[in-house]
């Protein structure tokens, strides 16, 4: 019941926030940025959905590698670092390409690669080879690198100089919102399937089922992110 109260209160406060922001001539958040700027709107939507579909990966796989595959935290961390390494290596190249190619093309390409990695993860089992996990993380990191920099570039380039601080803050807000949703979604699925059971070697198969469901949902979210990414129009600054 407390969760429903908090959720309902948040919705009411959000509606009140929008109502008062529309009334003031100098609002904290100029909503016209979203209303009249498709590039800004859909770039932010793509960002929040992308973070929602990818942030829980590290959480789920870290548990999988330790409790299902029996690896130590150090060994699991070494494997998990595959994704951020690929993000770092690719983001610079993606940034240069974003100066030449449309953000919708590069970001959508990145999201497509992420989906391939997520679909692979949705087929994991107790007997999945570690190399299979590494390849999946490699693809997710590669796709994230191609998405993140061009998408952020699109957000920042779609506003005038006086709104750069607001655009940067909004990009950060979308990241946090997506991460929160991703963890909430993962926790909800785990609770529904495992019913608050502690992960042990006896019910590791049940946890793998949870992981599959989570990665399937993440794959579907990434499809929505591609749709949002492709909806952004030509660059128009407001």
N, CA and C of each residue as an Amber inpcrd file, in Angstrom:
protein
   714
   0.8140000  -1.2280000   0.0000000   0.0000000   0.0000000   0.0000000
   0.8440000   1.2730000   0.0000000   1.9970000   1.2330000   0.6750000
   2.8460000   2.4130000   0.7150000   3.3850000   2.7470000  -0.6740000
   3.6880000   1.7070000  -1.4530000   4.1990000   1.9300000  -2.8090000
   3.1520000   2.6340000  -3.6640000   1.8760000   2.2310000  -3.5220000
   0.8200000   2.8670000  -4.2980000   0.6260000   4.3250000  -3.8700000
   0.7530000   4.5930000  -2.5720000   0.6120000   5.9700000  -2.0710000
   1.7230000   6.8510000  -2.6290000   2.9550000   6.3380000  -2.5840000
   4.0870000   7.1030000  -3.0980000   3.9410000   7.3440000  -4.5950000
   3.5440000   6.3070000  -5.3270000   3.3700000   6.4280000  -6.7780000
   2.2730000   7.4360000  -7.1080000   1.1390000   7.3230000  -6.4080000
   0.0460000   8.2680000  -6.6420000   0.4310000   9.6860000  -6.2960000
   1.1520000   9.8610000  -5.1820000   1.6080000  11.1950000  -4.8080000
   2.5620000  11.7850000  -5.8280000   3.4210000  10.9320000  -6.3730000
   4.3560000  11.4110000  -7.3980000   3.6370000  11.8770000  -8.6480000
   2.6060000  11.1510000  -9.0520000   1.8260000  11.5390000 -10.2360000
   1.1250000  12.8720000 -10.0080000   0.5380000  13.0350000  -8.8250000
  -0.1600000  14.2870000  -8.5100000   0.8150000  15.4590000  -8.5130000
   1.9720000  15.2810000  -7.9000000   2.9720000  16.3520000  -7.8490000
   3.4880000  16.6920000  -9.2460000   3.6320000  15.6660000 -10.0940000
   4.0890000  15.9160000 -11.4610000   3.0610000  16.7370000 -12.2380000
   1.7860000  16.4120000 -12.0740000   0.7240000  17.1690000 -12.7510000
   0.7050000  18.6180000 -12.2680000   0.8630000  18.8140000 -10.9670000
   0.8990000  20.1700000 -10.4150000   2.1150000  20.9350000 -10.9260000
   3.2410000  20.2380000 -11.0370000   4.4570000  20.8740000 -11.5470000
   4.2520000  21.3800000 -12.9720000   3.6910000  20.5350000 -13.8310000
   3.4300000  20.9280000 -15.2220000   2.4460000  22.0870000 -15.2690000
   1.4180000  22.0270000 -14.4360000   0.4030000  23.0850000 -14.4100000
   1.0230000  24.4460000 -14.0830000   1.8290000  24.5030000 -13.0420000
   2.4170000  25.7800000 -12.6300000   3.5150000  26.2470000 -13.5830000
   4.2480000  25.2950000 -14.1770000   5.2900000  25.6810000 -15.1280000
   4.6940000  26.3470000 -16.3630000   3.5120000  25.9100000 -16.7750000
   2.8560000  26.4950000 -17.9400000   2.3190000  27.8950000 -17.6560000
   2.1250000  28.2290000 -16.3960000   1.5410000  29.5160000 -16.0370000
   2.5740000  30.6360000 -15.9670000   3.8370000  30.3080000 -15.6660000
   4.8610000  31.3360000 -15.4470000   5.5830000  31.6770000 -16.7490000
   5.9530000  32.9650000 -16.8550000   6.6660000  33.4180000 -18.0550000
   8.1180000  32.9710000 -18.0530000   8.7020000  32.7570000 -16.8670000
  10.0840000  32.2850000 -16.7460000  10.1160000  31.0000000 -15.9010000
   9.6650000  29.9110000 -16.4730000   9.5700000  28.6600000 -15.7060000
  10.9380000  28.0400000 -15.4570000  10.9950000  27.1800000 -14.4540000
  12.2220000  26.4320000 -14.1870000  12.5420000  25.5120000 -15.3610000
  11.5080000  24.8940000 -15.9050000  11.6560000  24.0040000 -17.0510000
  10.7780000  24.4900000 -18.1930000  11.3760000  25.1740000 -19.1940000
  10.5800000  25.6380000 -20.3330000  10.0100000  24.4540000 -21.1280000
   8.7370000  24.2060000 -20.9740000   8.1220000  23.0450000 -21.6210000
   8.0460000  23.1910000 -23.1310000   8.2360000  24.4170000 -23.6330000
   8.2570000  24.6170000 -25.0810000   9.4200000  23.8690000 -25.7260000
  10.4620000  23.6030000 -24.9340000  11.5820000  22.8350000 -25.4620000
  11.1180000  21.4510000 -25.9210000  10.1380000  20.9070000 -25.2260000
   9.6120000  19.5930000 -25.5900000   8.4890000  19.7100000 -26.6150000
   7.7140000  20.7750000 -26.5190000   6.5420000  20.9010000 -27.3760000
   6.9100000  21.2330000 -28.8170000   7.9100000  22.0670000 -29.0020000
   8.2290000  22.5650000 -30.3450000   9.5600000  22.0670000 -30.8910000
  10.1990000  21.1400000 -30.1970000  11.5220000  20.6810000 -30.6280000
  11.5450000  19.1520000 -30.6090000  11.2500000  18.5500000 -31.7570000
  11.1700000  17.0930000 -31.8480000  12.5160000  16.4400000 -31.5470000
  13.5920000  17.0600000 -31.9940000  14.9070000  16.4750000 -31.7620000
  15.2040000  16.3930000 -30.2720000  14.9200000  17.4660000 -29.5320000
  15.1520000  17.4820000 -28.0870000  14.2330000  16.4880000 -27.3780000
  12.9640000  16.4770000 -27.7670000  11.9870000  15.6020000 -27.1180000
  12.3340000  14.1350000 -27.2940000  12.4960000  13.7040000 -28.5380000
  12.6890000  12.2800000 -28.7850000  14.0990000  11.8090000 -28.4390000
  15.0750000  12.7150000 -28.4440000  16.4150000  12.3370000 -27.9820000
  16.3840000  12.0180000 -26.5060000  15.6360000  12.8130000 -25.7250000
  15.5120000  12.5490000 -24.2960000  14.7020000  11.2850000 -24.0290000
  13.6460000  11.0760000 -24.8110000  12.8470000   9.8560000 -24.6440000
  13.6920000   8.6230000 -24.9560000  14.4680000   8.6910000 -26.0320000
  15.3400000   7.5670000 -26.3820000  16.3590000   7.3080000 -25.2820000
  16.8610000   8.3850000 -24.6660000  17.8580000   8.2380000 -23.6080000
  17.2800000   7.5330000 -22.3930000  16.1050000   7.9850000 -21.9350000
  15.5300000   7.3880000 -20.7220000  15.1610000   5.9260000 -20.9490000
  14.6710000   5.5920000 -22.1500000  14.3260000   4.1940000 -22.4310000
  15.5850000   3.3470000 -22.5390000  16.6370000   3.9060000 -23.1360000
  17.8750000   3.1440000 -23.2720000  18.4750000   2.8110000 -21.9120000
  18.5120000   3.7900000 -21.0150000  19.0420000   3.5130000 -19.6790000
  18.1400000   2.5310000 -18.9300000  16.8430000   2.6130000 -19.1710000
  15.9210000   1.6780000 -18.5310000  16.1560000   0.2470000 -19.0070000
  16.6200000   0.1010000 -20.2330000  16.7990000  -1.2290000 -20.8010000
  18.1930000  -1.8070000 -20.5720000  19.1340000  -1.0030000 -20.0850000
  20.5130000  -1.4880000 -19.9730000  21.0830000  -1.4560000 -18.5570000
  20.5430000  -0.6020000 -17.6890000  21.1980000  -0.4030000 -16.3910000
  21.1420000  -1.6620000 -15.5320000  20.0700000  -2.4360000 -15.6290000
  19.9220000  -3.6280000 -14.7840000  20.8130000  -4.7810000 -15.2270000
  21.4470000  -4.6650000 -16.3810000  22.2740000  -5.7570000 -16.8860000
  23.3850000  -6.1010000 -15.9030000  24.0980000  -5.0790000 -15.4370000
  25.2140000  -5.3130000 -14.5200000  24.7390000  -5.9530000 -13.2260000
  23.6020000  -5.4930000 -12.7240000  23.0570000  -6.0360000 -11.4790000
  22.7100000  -7.5150000 -11.6270000  22.0140000  -7.8610000 -12.6940000
  21.5780000  -9.2440000 -12.8970000  22.7660000 -10.1620000 -13.1870000
  23.6570000  -9.7290000 -14.0670000  24.7770000 -10.5900000 -14.4360000
  25.7700000 -10.7680000 -13.2980000  25.9230000  -9.7590000 -12.4530000
  26.8360000  -9.9140000 -11.3150000  26.3200000 -11.0080000 -10.3800000
  25.0100000 -11.0500000 -10.1580000  24.4210000 -12.1160000  -9.3420000
  24.5270000 -13.4640000 -10.0490000  24.2760000 -13.4520000 -11.3470000
  24.3300000 -14.6920000 -12.1290000  25.7310000 -15.3080000 -12.0870000
  26.7340000 -14.4650000 -12.3050000  28.1040000 -14.9690000 -12.3590000
  28.5610000 -15.4980000 -11.0040000  28.1130000 -14.8780000  -9.9220000
  28.5590000 -15.3010000  -8.5910000  27.7430000 -16.4630000  -8.0320000
  26.4130000 -16.3770000  -8.1400000  25.5600000 -17.3770000  -7.5000000
  25.2490000 -18.5770000  -8.4050000  25.2380000 -18.3620000  -9.6970000
  24.9270000 -19.4600000 -10.6150000  26.2030000 -20.1100000 -11.1490000
  27.1580000 -19.2790000 -11.5860000  28.3970000 -19.8110000 -12.1480000
  29.4680000 -20.0410000 -11.0920000  29.2640000 -19.5210000  -9.8700000
  30.1960000 -19.7820000  -8.7830000  31.4880000 -19.0000000  -8.8480000
  31.5020000 -17.8720000  -9.5350000  32.7160000 -17.0610000  -9.6300000
  32.8590000 -16.1740000  -8.4040000  34.0710000 -15.7590000  -8.1320000
  34.3170000 -14.8240000  -7.0380000  33.9260000 -13.4190000  -7.4990000
  33.7260000 -12.4820000  -6.5560000  33.4100000 -11.1090000  -6.9570000
  34.4620000 -10.5090000  -7.8820000  35.7240000 -10.8320000  -7.6350000
  36.7930000 -10.3140000  -8.4960000  36.6720000 -10.8600000  -9.9130000
  36.4540000 -12.1670000 -10.0310000  36.3310000 -12.7830000 -11.3560000
  35.0990000 -12.2470000 -12.0850000  33.9990000 -12.0760000 -11.3590000
  32.7850000 -11.5310000 -11.9710000  33.0240000 -10.0970000 -12.4360000
  33.7480000  -9.3150000 -11.6260000  34.0310000  -7.9300000 -12.0040000
  34.8850000  -7.8330000 -13.2500000  35.8540000  -8.7290000 -13.3810000
  36.7160000  -8.7320000 -14.5630000  35.8930000  -8.9850000 -15.8210000
  34.9320000  -9.8790000 -15.7320000  34.0650000 -10.1660000 -16.8800000
  33.1410000  -8.9880000 -17.1660000  32.5710000  -8.4110000 -16.1040000
  31.6140000  -7.3170000 -16.2690000  32.2400000  -6.0670000 -16.8570000
  33.5570000  -5.9080000 -16.6910000  34.2160000  -4.6960000 -17.1770000
  34.2710000  -4.6650000 -18.7070000  33.9100000  -5.7670000 -19.3510000
  33.8880000  -5.8090000 -20.8210000  33.0070000  -4.7060000 -21.3950000
  31.8240000  -4.5280000 -20.8180000  30.8850000  -3.5310000 -21.3430000
  31.4150000  -2.1010000 -21.2490000  31.8430000  -1.6110000 -20.0870000
  32.3340000  -0.2240000 -20.0370000  33.5880000   0.0090000 -20.8610000
  34.4410000  -1.0100000 -20.9840000  35.6390000  -0.8460000 -21.8180000
  35.2410000  -0.5880000 -23.2630000  34.2760000  -1.3610000 -23.7570000
  33.8130000  -1.1510000 -25.1260000  33.1500000   0.2160000 -25.2840000
  32.4160000   0.6510000 -24.2740000  31.7850000   1.9660000 -24.3360000
  32.8280000   3.0610000 -24.4690000  33.9100000   2.9640000 -23.6920000
  34.9750000   3.9680000 -23.7410000  35.6770000   3.9540000 -25.0940000
  35.9500000   2.7730000 -25.6080000  36.6770000   2.6570000 -26.8710000
  35.8740000   3.1760000 -28.0560000  34.5640000   2.9950000 -28.0060000
  33.7180000   3.3370000 -29.1550000  33.1910000   4.7640000 -29.0920000
  33.0090000   5.3100000 -27.8890000  32.3440000   6.6070000 -27.7540000
  33.0810000   7.7260000 -28.4830000  34.4240000   7.6850000 -28.4810000
  35.1800000   8.7170000 -29.1920000  34.9300000   8.6780000 -30.6860000
  34.9540000   7.4680000 -31.2540000  34.6700000   7.3120000 -32.6840000
  33.2470000   7.7320000 -33.0020000  32.3110000   7.3510000 -32.1410000
  30.9080000   7.7140000 -32.3620000  30.7270000   9.2250000 -32.3120000
  31.4810000   9.9010000 -31.4200000  31.4000000  11.3530000 -31.3500000
  31.8620000  12.0190000 -32.6330000  32.9310000  11.5060000 -33.2170000
  33.4150000  12.0550000 -34.4890000  32.4230000  11.7900000 -35.6200000
  31.8630000  10.5940000 -35.6340000  30.8990000  10.2650000 -36.6790000
  29.6210000  11.0900000 -36.5540000  29.2710000  11.4880000 -35.3140000
  28.0430000  12.2640000 -35.1140000  28.1330000  13.6590000 -35.7020000
  29.3570000  14.1050000 -36.0010000  29.5190000  15.4030000 -36.6630000
  29.2460000  15.3060000 -38.1610000  29.2090000  14.0710000 -38.6710000
  29.0110000  13.8530000 -40.1080000  27.6680000  13.2000000 -40.4060000
  27.2990000  12.2110000 -39.6030000  26.0750000  11.4580000 -39.8470000
  24.9850000  11.8570000 -38.8540000  23.7180000  11.7470000 -39.2600000
  22.6100000  12.1220000 -38.3590000  22.6100000  11.2890000 -37.0920000
  22.2270000  11.9330000 -35.9810000  22.1850000  11.2350000 -34.6960000
  21.2020000  10.0820000 -34.7330000  20.0880000  10.2630000 -35.4350000
  19.0810000   9.2020000 -35.4890000  19.6450000   7.9350000 -36.1180000
  20.5680000   8.0800000 -37.0720000  21.1630000   6.9210000 -37.7290000
  22.1210000   6.1990000 -36.7950000  23.0610000   6.9550000 -36.2010000
  24.0600000   6.3420000 -35.3340000  23.4320000   5.7840000 -34.0640000
  22.5410000   6.5720000 -33.4460000  21.9070000   6.1260000 -32.2040000
  21.0460000   4.8890000 -32.4360000  20.3240000   4.8750000 -33.5400000
  19.4820000   3.7110000 -33.8460000  20.3340000   2.4830000 -34.1490000
  21.4770000   2.7040000 -34.7900000  22.4080000   1.5950000 -35.0250000
  22.9030000   1.0340000 -33.7000000  23.2660000   1.9420000 -32.8000000
  23.7240000   1.5000000 -31.4920000  22.6610000   0.7220000 -30.7410000
  21.4330000   1.2000000 -30.7890000  20.3360000   0.5100000 -30.1170000
  20.0920000  -0.8720000 -30.7270000  20.2530000  -0.9810000 -32.0300000
  20.0790000  -2.2790000 -32.6920000  21.1260000  -3.2790000 -32.2180000
  22.3620000  -2.8050000 -32.0430000  23.4250000  -3.6850000 -31.5490000
  23.1350000  -4.0920000 -30.1010000  22.6310000  -3.1430000 -29.3070000
  22.2580000  -3.4540000 -27.9210000  21.2060000  -4.5530000 -27.8870000
  20.2270000  -4.4730000 -28.7770000  19.1700000  -5.4820000 -28.8180000
  19.7500000  -6.8640000 -29.0960000  20.7230000  -6.9500000 -30.0010000
  21.3530000  -8.2420000 -30.2910000  21.9720000  -8.8230000 -29.0220000
  22.6950000  -7.9600000 -28.2720000  23.2970000  -8.4180000 -27.0220000
  22.2590000  -8.8410000 -26.0030000  21.1620000  -8.0850000 -25.8960000
  20.1070000  -8.4170000 -24.9370000  19.3790000  -9.7030000 -25.3150000
  19.1470000  -9.8850000 -26.6010000  18.4990000 -11.1190000 -27.0510000
  19.3870000 -12.3300000 -26.7380000  20.6810000 -12.1660000 -26.9240000
  21.5980000 -13.2470000 -26.5600000  21.5090000 -13.5600000 -25.0610000
  21.4540000 -12.4970000 -24.2490000  21.3740000 -12.6970000 -22.8030000
  20.0520000 -13.3390000 -22.3890000  19.0060000 -13.1220000 -23.1740000
  17.7050000 -13.7050000 -22.8360000  17.6950000 -15.2240000 -23.0200000
  18.7550000 -15.7780000 -23.6020000  18.8470000 -17.2240000 -23.7970000
  19.8520000 -17.8720000 -22.8410000  20.3240000 -17.1260000 -21.8470000
  21.3090000 -17.7110000 -20.9400000  20.6760000 -18.8430000 -20.1270000
  21.5230000 -19.7480000 -19.7070000  21.0860000 -20.8710000 -18.8780000
  22.1510000 -21.1250000 -17.8210000  21.8930000 -22.1010000 -16.9860000
  22.8760000 -22.4520000 -15.9580000  24.1920000 -22.9000000 -16.5910000
  24.1010000 -23.5100000 -17.7670000  25.2830000 -24.0760000 -18.4230000
  25.9070000 -23.1390000 -19.4580000  25.4310000 -21.9010000 -19.5680000
  25.9890000 -20.9740000 -20.5580000  27.4820000 -20.7530000 -20.3060000
  28.2520000 -20.7400000 -21.3910000  29.7000000 -20.5380000 -21.2710000
  29.9930000 -19.0820000 -20.9380000  31.0620000 -18.8640000 -20.1940000
  31.4590000 -17.5000000 -19.8250000  31.7510000 -16.6660000 -21.0710000
  32.3140000 -17.2960000 -22.0900000  32.6150000 -16.5650000 -23.3230000
  31.3400000 -16.0130000 -23.9570000  30.2370000 -16.7550000 -23.8190000
  28.9340000 -16.2950000 -24.3350000  28.5120000 -15.0110000 -23.6260000
  28.7320000 -14.9460000 -22.3240000  28.4020000 -13.7410000 -21.5560000
  29.2920000 -12.5800000 -21.9770000  30.5680000 -12.8600000 -22.1890000
  31.5070000 -11.8060000 -22.5850000  31.1210000 -11.2250000 -23.9430000
  30.7690000 -12.0790000 -24.8910000  30.3550000 -11.6080000 -26.2170000
  29.0940000 -10.7560000 -26.1150000  28.1520000 -11.1690000 -25.2870000
  26.9200000 -10.4020000 -25.1000000  27.2280000  -9.0180000 -24.5280000
  28.0860000  -8.9550000 -23.5170000  28.4790000  -7.6770000 -22.9180000
  29.2540000  -6.8250000 -23.9140000  30.0650000  -7.4830000 -24.7340000
  30.8010000  -6.7760000 -25.7870000  29.8380000  -6.0500000 -26.7220000
  28.7740000  -6.7360000 -27.1320000  27.7990000  -6.1410000 -28.0440000
  27.0200000  -5.0120000 -27.3770000  26.6200000  -5.2120000 -26.1110000
  25.8900000  -4.1680000 -25.3970000  26.7630000  -2.9330000 -25.2410000
  28.0220000  -3.1200000 -24.8660000  28.9290000  -1.9870000 -24.7330000
  29.1870000  -1.2890000 -26.0520000  29.3370000  -2.0640000 -27.1210000
  29.5370000  -1.4960000 -28.4600000  28.3290000  -0.6560000 -28.8630000
  27.1420000  -1.2210000 -28.6710000  25.9380000  -0.4840000 -29.0320000
  25.7300000   0.7500000 -28.1920000  26.0180000   0.6460000 -26.8890000
  25.8460000   1.7900000 -26.0030000  26.7900000   2.9180000 -26.3990000
  28.0070000   2.5680000 -26.7900000  28.9590000   3.5830000 -27.2220000
  28.4940000   4.3240000 -28.4630000  27.8830000   3.5910000 -29.4020000
  27.3830000   4.2270000 -30.6200000  26.1090000   5.0290000 -30.3670000
  25.3860000   4.6940000 -29.3020000  24.1610000   5.4360000 -28.9970000
  24.4110000   6.6870000 -28.1600000  25.1650000   6.5420000 -27.0840000
  25.2320000   7.5750000 -26.0580000  25.7760000   8.9070000 -26.5700000
  26.9300000   8.8920000 -27.1960000  27.5480000  10.1510000 -27.6170000
  26.7290000  10.8790000 -28.6780000  26.3040000  10.2200000 -29.7710000
  25.4710000  10.9370000 -30.7500000  24.1580000  11.4350000 -30.1660000
  23.5520000  10.6630000 -29.2680000  22.2790000  11.0810000 -28.6900000
  22.4660000  12.3010000 -27.7870000  23.5200000  12.2880000 -26.9710000
  23.8110000  13.4510000 -26.1300000  24.1510000  14.6580000 -26.9830000
  24.8840000  14.4340000 -28.0600000  25.2160000  15.5170000 -28.9850000
  23.9480000  16.1140000 -29.5910000  22.9770000  15.2420000 -29.8960000
  21.7090000  15.7180000 -30.4560000  20.9400000  16.5510000 -29.4470000
  20.9590000  16.1350000 -28.1760000  20.2730000  16.8980000 -27.1340000
  20.8870000  18.2810000 -26.9730000  22.2000000  18.3240000 -26.8880000
  22.8890000  19.5970000 -26.6500000  22.8520000  20.5060000 -27.8740000
  22.8300000  19.9230000 -29.0650000  22.8440000  20.7250000 -30.2890000
  21.4690000  21.2290000 -30.6930000  20.4300000  20.7280000 -30.0480000
  19.0740000  21.1010000 -30.4480000  18.5510000  22.3310000 -29.7060000
  19.3640000  22.9190000 -28.8230000  18.9290000  24.0940000 -28.0650000
  19.9060000  25.2410000 -28.2730000  19.4260000  26.4590000 -28.0110000
  20.2880000  27.6340000 -28.0910000  21.2210000  27.6770000 -26.8820000
  22.2090000  28.5650000 -26.9540000  23.2400000  28.6210000 -25.9140000
  22.6590000  28.8870000 -24.5330000  21.6120000  29.7170000 -24.4620000
  21.0510000  30.0410000 -23.1480000  20.3570000  28.8590000 -22.4830000
  20.1200000  27.7860000 -23.2520000  19.4510000  26.6160000 -22.7060000
  20.3810000  25.4080000 -22.5740000  21.6920000  25.6220000 -22.7600000
  22.6260000  24.5010000 -22.6980000  22.6670000  23.8660000 -21.3050000
  22.6310000  24.6980000 -20.2600000  22.6250000  24.1690000 -18.9000000
  21.3930000  23.3290000 -18.6360000  20.2470000  23.8120000 -19.1160000
  19.0020000  23.0680000 -18.9500000  19.0500000  21.7490000 -19.7120000
  19.5930000  21.7790000 -20.9360000  19.6750000  20.5560000 -21.7370000
  20.5850000  19.5290000 -21.0720000  21.7050000  20.0000000 -20.5140000
  22.6200000  19.0960000 -19.8270000  21.9580000  18.4850000 -18.5930000
  21.2370000  19.3260000 -17.8260000  20.5430000  18.8250000 -16.6480000
  19.4530000  17.8290000 -17.0290000  18.7620000  18.1020000 -18.1300000
  17.7040000  17.1890000 -18.5670000  18.2840000  15.8450000 -18.9960000
  19.4410000  15.8710000 -19.6670000  20.0890000  14.6190000 -20.0590000
  20.4610000  13.7960000 -18.8320000  20.9630000  14.4670000 -17.7980000
  21.2840000  13.7710000 -16.5600000  20.0460000  13.2290000 -15.8670000
  18.9690000  14.0010000 -15.9090000  17.7160000  13.5490000 -15.3020000
  17.1720000  12.3190000 -16.0150000  17.2430000  12.3060000 -17.3410000
  16.7790000  11.1480000 -18.1010000  17.6030000   9.9080000 -17.7440000
  18.8950000  10.1080000 -17.5370000  19.7570000   8.9770000 -17.1670000
  19.3380000   8.3940000 -15.8160000  19.1480000   9.2670000 -14.8250000
  18.7690000   8.7920000 -13.4890000  17.3860000   8.1390000 -13.5170000
  16.4400000   8.7500000 -14.2290000  15.0970000   8.1750000 -14.3110000
  15.1280000   6.7960000 -14.9510000  15.8930000   6.6510000 -16.0290000
  15.9950000   5.3610000 -16.6950000  16.6210000   4.3070000 -15.7980000
  17.6760000   4.6920000 -15.0770000  18.3320000   3.7500000 -14.1720000
  17.3980000   3.3100000 -13.0470000  16.6420000   4.2540000 -12.4900000
  15.6950000   3.9170000 -11.4330000  14.6210000   2.9570000 -11.9400000
  14.0900000   3.2330000 -13.1270000  13.0640000   2.3600000 -13.6980000
  13.6250000   0.9740000 -13.9670000  14.8620000   0.9150000 -14.4570000
  15.4790000  -0.3670000 -14.7850000  15.6150000  -1.2410000 -13.5430000
  16.0940000  -0.6580000 -12.4470000  16.2560000  -1.4260000 -11.2190000
  14.9080000  -1.8140000 -10.6210000  13.9350000  -0.9070000 -10.7040000
  12.6040000  -1.2140000 -10.1840000  11.9750000  -2.3520000 -10.9720000
  12.1370000  -2.3190000 -12.2880000  11.5960000  -3.3840000 -13.1310000
  12.2420000  -4.7150000 -12.8100000  13.5650000  -4.7310000 -12.6560000
  14.2770000  -5.9670000 -12.3420000  13.8530000  -6.5140000 -10.9780000
  13.7640000  -5.6250000  -9.9970000  13.3670000  -6.0550000  -8.6500000
  11.9440000  -6.6070000  -8.6420000  11.0670000  -5.9860000  -9.4090000
   9.6820000  -6.4370000  -9.4630000   9.5850000  -7.8410000 -10.0640000
  10.3260000  -8.0770000 -11.1520000  10.2830000  -9.3930000 -11.7980000
  10.8710000 -10.4620000 -10.8820000  11.9850000 -10.1310000 -10.2220000
  12.5920000 -11.0910000  -9.2960000  11.6270000 -11.4290000  -8.1630000
  10.9630000 -10.4180000  -7.6330000  10.0240000 -10.6480000  -6.5420000
   8.8240000 -11.4810000  -6.9950000   8.3360000 -11.2300000  -8.2120000
   7.1910000 -11.9710000  -8.7240000   7.5260000 -13.4350000  -8.9730000
   8.7320000 -13.7010000  -9.4930000   9.0960000 -15.0720000  -9.8540000
   9.6240000 -15.8530000  -8.6530000  10.4780000 -15.2180000  -7.8520000
  11.1350000 -15.9200000  -6.7480000  10.4180000 -15.7430000  -5.4130000
   9.4780000 -14.7880000  -5.3390000   8.6860000 -14.5890000  -4.1260000
   9.5640000 -14.4000000  -2.8800000  10.5220000 -13.4650000  -3.0090000
  11.4030000 -13.0950000  -1.8930000  12.3490000 -14.2120000  -1.4480000
  12.5050000 -15.2450000  -2.2540000  13.4300000 -16.3280000  -1.9020000
  14.8750000 -15.8610000  -2.0770000  15.7560000 -16.3480000  -1.2020000
  17.1740000 -16.0300000  -1.2970000  17.7990000 -16.8720000  -2.4050000
  18.6790000 -16.2670000  -3.1790000  19.3260000 -16.9830000  -4.2760000
  20.3250000 -17.9840000  -3.7020000  20.1260000 -19.2470000  -3.9860000
  21.0250000 -20.3160000  -3.5560000  21.2900000 -21.2480000  -4.7340000
  22.1630000 -22.2120000  -4.4990000  22.4580000 -23.1790000  -5.5590000
  21.2330000 -24.0340000  -5.8840000  20.3350000 -24.2070000  -4.8860000
  19.1400000 -25.0200000  -5.1010000  18.1190000 -24.3550000  -6.0160000
  17.9920000 -23.0300000  -5.9310000  17.0100000 -22.3360000  -6.7730000
  17.6700000 -21.4490000  -7.8200000  18.9080000 -21.7690000  -8.1900000
  19.6160000 -20.9780000  -9.1950000  18.8940000 -21.0060000 -10.5400000
  18.2300000 -22.1340000 -10.8350000  17.4720000 -22.2180000 -12.0810000
  16.3300000 -21.2270000 -12.1050000  15.7130000 -21.0060000 -10.9560000
  14.6270000 -20.0350000 -10.8580000  15.1450000 -18.6230000 -11.0860000
  16.3360000 -18.3380000 -10.5630000  16.9220000 -17.0150000 -10.7920000
  17.2700000 -16.8230000 -12.2620000  17.7510000 -17.8640000 -12.9180000
  18.0530000 -17.7700000 -14.3560000  16.7820000 -17.4450000 -15.1370000
  15.6640000 -18.0360000 -14.7250000  14.3820000 -17.7030000 -15.3530000
  14.0560000 -16.2270000 -15.1750000  14.2920000 -15.6960000 -13.9780000
  14.0980000 -14.2580000 -13.7390000  14.9570000 -13.4380000 -14.6880000
  16.2260000 -13.8330000 -14.8080000  17.1520000 -13.0970000 -15.6690000
  16.6640000 -13.0900000 -17.1110000  16.1620000 -14.2220000 -17.5640000
  15.6460000 -14.2980000 -18.9400000  14.4820000 -13.3320000 -19.1340000
  13.5400000 -13.3440000 -18.1970000  12.3920000 -12.4370000 -18.2940000
  12.8500000 -10.9810000 -18.3280000  13.7930000 -10.6560000 -17.4800000
  14.2810000  -9.2730000 -17.4080000  14.9310000  -8.8620000 -18.7230000
  15.7490000  -9.7360000 -19.2890000  16.4250000  -9.3950000 -20.5430000
  15.4440000  -9.3320000 -21.7140000  14.3800000 -10.1080000 -21.6570000
  13.3490000 -10.0120000 -22.6940000  12.6570000  -8.6540000 -22.6210000
  12.3080000  -8.2380000 -21.3980000  11.6880000  -6.9210000 -21.2210000
  12.6450000  -5.8180000 -21.6810000  13.9130000  -5.9600000 -21.3400000
  14.9060000  -4.9650000 -21.7580000  15.0170000  -4.8980000 -23.2840000
  14.9250000  -6.0430000 -23.9420000  14.9730000  -6.0660000 -25.4080000
  13.7970000  -5.3100000 -26.0050000  12.6090000  -5.5170000 -25.4280000
  11.4160000  -4.8200000 -25.9120000  11.5250000  -3.3160000 -25.6810000
  12.0860000  -2.9350000 -24.5500000  12.2880000  -1.5070000 -24.2750000
  13.2420000  -0.8930000 -25.2940000  14.2680000  -1.6300000 -25.6650000
  15.2130000  -1.1200000 -26.6640000  14.5510000  -0.9180000 -28.0210000
  13.5730000  -1.7660000 -28.3330000  12.8120000  -1.5660000 -29.5700000
  12.0440000  -0.2430000 -29.5100000  11.4700000   0.0640000 -28.3570000
  10.7960000   1.3540000 -28.1810000  11.7800000   2.5060000 -28.3070000
  12.9880000   2.3010000 -27.8050000  14.0060000   3.3490000 -27.9080000
  14.3700000   3.6200000 -29.3700000  14.4300000   2.5560000 -30.1750000
  14.7080000   2.7460000 -31.6040000  13.5940000   3.5570000 -32.2500000
  12.3520000   3.2330000 -31.9040000  11.2200000   3.9800000 -32.4480000
  11.3230000   5.4590000 -32.0880000  11.6390000   5.7520000 -30.8240000
  11.7820000   7.1440000 -30.3930000  12.9430000   7.8170000 -31.1050000
  14.0390000   7.0880000 -31.2490000  15.2240000   7.6560000 -31.9030000
  14.9430000   8.0180000 -33.3540000  14.1580000   7.1850000 -34.0300000
  13.8680000   7.4420000 -35.4380000  12.8380000   8.5480000 -35.6260000
  12.1170000   8.9150000 -34.5650000  11.0800000   9.9340000 -34.6770000
  11.6310000  11.3520000 -34.6450000  12.8600000  11.5140000 -34.1630000
  13.4110000  12.8740000 -34.0970000  13.5700000  13.4140000 -35.5090000
  13.1720000  14.6510000 -35.6740000  13.2230000  15.2520000 -37.0070000
  14.5540000  15.9100000 -37.2730000  14.5610000  16.8070000 -38.2220000
  15.7320000  17.5840000 -38.5030000  16.0660000  18.4690000 -37.3140000
  17.3420000  18.7920000 -37.1590000  17.8000000  19.5880000 -36.0320000
  17.1880000  20.9870000 -36.0930000  16.4930000  21.3500000 -35.0120000
  15.8770000  22.6880000 -34.9390000  16.0730000  23.2210000 -33.5430000
  16.7790000  24.3210000 -33.4240000  17.1260000  24.8560000 -32.1060000
  16.0150000  25.7540000 -31.5760000  15.7830000  25.6100000 -30.2490000
  14.8230000  26.4620000 -29.5450000  15.4640000  26.9560000 -28.2620000
